[in-house]
Amino acid sequence: MVVKTLPEFPVKKGEPAYKIWIFEPGWKGEIPLNFNLRQVAEQKRSALLPGHRLCAGCAAPIVVKLASFAFRGPTIVVNATGCLEVASTIFPYTSWAVPWIHNAFENAASTAAGVESAIKALKKTGRLPYEHVDVVVFAGDGGTFDIGFQALSGMAERGHDVLYILYDNEAYMNTGIQRSGGTPKYAATTTSPAGEVIPGKPESKKPIADIMVAHRIPYVATATPAHWMDFMKKVRKGLEVNGPGFIHSLSSCDRGWRHDNAISIEVLRRAVDTCYFPLWEWTPETGYMLTDRSLVIARNPSLKQPIERFVEVQGRFRHLMKPENKEKLKELQEYVDKVWEDLLKRASNAPK
């Protein structure tokens, strides 16, 4: 049996857009980064094949597809337990077109570190037939903010050349919408229900990207699939640095956020437009740098929208729109403003 190798990019007209990624030994090319929407749709190969069983409206597969459009070449994906893992690999099927390994909630970064170390050993002994093999982690907020943080911190401290992409749907959605360290304040979940005793989760969201900046790794960024070009650029940057890269992508969940599945991308746009989720990147050389829409808002503050624009379309926040909770909504606005103003002070390209 002859296995057809991945054709030269761009993909030839008429070929299927979905195909297993196979690279000939000795392949030394680099898949170009393309920002032409039509060409991306027609010529790029996603690492996630059709047939997965993620919910309609889920942003996680969009995160994966955009990331894979920025892959450089041979890539190994490590996937922590979560929505993405269970819905894309229901035995005996898989939706992954690249080498893929599943691990528990808590050890995605450790597994990736082991894969990266094995790649280094193979290169050192001349047994790796490729110029480089990238290692990319996809993990949710449960496996990153909480259960998997120890492994992530250790991977960063040791300096493994791994790109870790967090798809943050802000709760343990796969197991019943329980609150996580990524759940925002006052959001209703099954373990922090909004009622007479508590108005949703009483604690604020953990600043995971800033925590990774504190590790002084080569690259940290925030992104959303709604800002697709910004996202793809950051993935390629994270792959190109020598050492750990970390991308925190907000990933809307229509079931857990309680919004219509047709407006997932719109909700993510509102997250950025209200400065609830600013877009930025950080390197040791440049420090914090605003990107894309957030840089536009910093230059024209009148474009910044009130937090109501973000919460009003989500059922998990509907209690905040009631008159008796107007002070809590005001408190949430003040928190968002404070974090945004702090970022403006840090960002070297923000207007002073």
Secondary structure, 3 states (H helix, E strand, C coil): CCCCCCCCCCCCCCCCCCCCCCCCCCCCCCCCCCCCHHHHHHHCCCCECCCCCCCCCCCHHHHHHHHHCCCCCCEEEEEECCHHHHHHCCCCCCCECCCEEEECCCCHHHHHHHHHHHHHHHHHCCCCCCCCCEEEEEEECHHHHHCCHHHHHHHHHHCCCCEEEEEECCCEHHHCCECCCCCCCCCCCCCCCECCCCECCCCCCCCHHHHHHCCCCCEEEEECCCCHHHHHHHHHHHHHCCCCEEEEEECCCHHHHCCCCCCHHHHHHHHHHCCCCCCEEEECCCEEEECHHHHHHHHCHHHCCCCHHHHCCCHHHHHHHCHHHHHHHHHHHHHHHHHHHHHHHHCCCCCC
